[in-house]
């Protein structure tokens, strides 16, 4: 009789325990997304700034050409600076594309991790209830 009443009053709680290695991976992924978003923002700002500098160099070059046709050394230096800035902009755009790719991969990874966790939890609950 005592055993019957104890079985009726026992409460079970379902918990899902992740291995420590998986929990560390999830935590590291969660911390990585804001860093990637910040880097994307910084690269976008750098690209915008370089576009402004290139526009200034273009205006200086056109000013020197209109003002004095003999300023070839100054024009050459400005054109070299402009070319350097365009190369930097290209590098920043390539880095930006890489970070955007990492962000897409991170979003995809989080989605499938959430789906897998939900399916695993559902399957565990089903097995627990049916047994």
Secondary structure, 3 states (H helix, E strand, C coil): CHHHHHHHHCCCCCCCCCCHHHHHHHHHHHHHHHHHHHHHHHHHHHHHHHHHHHHHHHHHHHHHHHHCCCCHHHHHHHHHHHHHHHHHHHHHHHHHHHHHHHHHHHHHHHHHHHHHHHHHHHHHHHHHHHC
